[in-house]
Amino acid sequence: MRKILAHAAAIIGLYLAFSFALFLGLQVNPMYGNIGVVAVGGLIVLYVYVVFGRK
């Protein structure tokens, strides 16, 4: 049960980070949005590697 909650929290955190990156890109400065989207992409790749890469 804790494992499921940990995954749900990680996915919710990634969603919030992506939403914040979109906010930065649309409201503040497009360059910050691009940097944020790249950073969130890296976090998603890291999450997928940690969850599915190790066996």
C-alpha contacts under 8 A as a table, 3 or more apart, distances in Angstrom:
res1	aa1	res2	aa2	distance
1	M	4	I	5.26
1	M	5	L	6.42
2	R	5	L	5.08
2	R	6	A	6.06
3	K	6	A	5.05
3	K	7	H	6.28
4	I	7	H	5.19
4	I	8	A	6.15
5	L	8	A	4.98
5	L	9	A	6.04
6	A	9	A	5.11
6	A	10	A	6.16
7	H	10	A	5.03
7	H	11	I	6.17
8	A	11	I	5.18
8	A	12	I	6.09
9	A	12	I	5.09
9	A	13	G	6.02
10	A	13	G	5.04
10	A	14	L	6.18
11	I	14	L	5.07
11	I	15	Y	6.18
12	I	15	Y	5.04
12	I	16	L	6.21
13	G	16	L	5.09
13	G	17	A	6.13
14	L	17	A	5.04
14	L	18	F	6.12
14	L	40	V	6.95
14	L	43	L	7.59
14	L	44	I	7.24
15	Y	18	F	5.10
15	Y	19	S	6.13
16	L	19	S	5.01
16	L	20	F	6.13
17	A	20	F	5.10
17	A	21	A	6.19
17	A	40	V	6.59
18	F	21	A	5.00
18	F	22	L	6.26
18	F	36	G	7.39
18	F	37	V	6.51
18	F	40	V	6.06
19	S	22	L	5.09
19	S	23	F	6.20
20	F	23	F	4.90
20	F	24	L	6.17
20	F	36	G	7.93
21	A	24	L	5.07
21	A	25	G	6.21
21	A	32	Y	7.43
21	A	33	G	5.02
21	A	34	N	7.64
21	A	35	I	7.91
21	A	36	G	4.66
21	A	37	V	5.77
21	A	40	V	7.92
22	L	25	G	5.01
22	L	26	L	6.03
22	L	33	G	5.74
22	L	36	G	7.73
22	L	37	V	7.42
23	F	26	L	5.24
23	F	27	Q	5.63
23	F	28	V	7.26
23	F	33	G	7.24
24	L	27	Q	5.53
24	L	28	V	4.91
24	L	29	N	6.08
24	L	30	P	7.00
24	L	32	Y	5.86
24	L	33	G	4.91
24	L	36	G	7.75
25	G	28	V	6.00
25	G	29	N	5.25
25	G	30	P	4.12
25	G	31	M	6.66
25	G	32	Y	5.77
25	G	33	G	3.44
25	G	34	N	6.64
26	L	29	N	6.76
26	L	30	P	6.34
26	L	33	G	7.18
28	V	32	Y	7.50
29	N	32	Y	5.47
29	N	33	G	6.62
30	P	33	G	4.98
30	P	34	N	6.26
31	M	34	N	5.11
31	M	35	I	6.28
32	Y	35	I	5.09
32	Y	36	G	6.03
33	G	36	G	4.96
33	G	37	V	6.07
34	N	37	V	5.18
34	N	38	V	6.22
35	I	38	V	5.22
35	I	39	A	6.15
36	G	39	A	5.01
36	G	40	V	6.09
37	V	40	V	5.08
37	V	41	G	6.04
38	V	41	G	4.99
38	V	42	G	6.26
39	A	42	G	5.07
39	A	43	L	6.32
40	V	43	L	4.95
40	V	44	I	6.16
41	G	44	I	5.06
41	G	45	V	6.21
42	G	45	V	5.08
42	G	46	L	6.13
43	L	46	L	4.98
43	L	47	Y	6.07
44	I	47	Y	5.00
44	I	48	V	6.15
45	V	48	V	5.20
45	V	49	Y	6.09
46	L	49	Y	5.05
46	L	50	V	6.11
47	Y	50	V	5.18
47	Y	51	V	6.06
48	V	51	V	5.18
48	V	52	F	5.66
48	V	53	G	7.02
49	Y	52	F	5.47
49	Y	53	G	4.49
49	Y	54	R	7.17
50	V	53	G	5.59
50	V	54	R	6.16
51	V	54	R	6.71
52	F	55	K	7.45
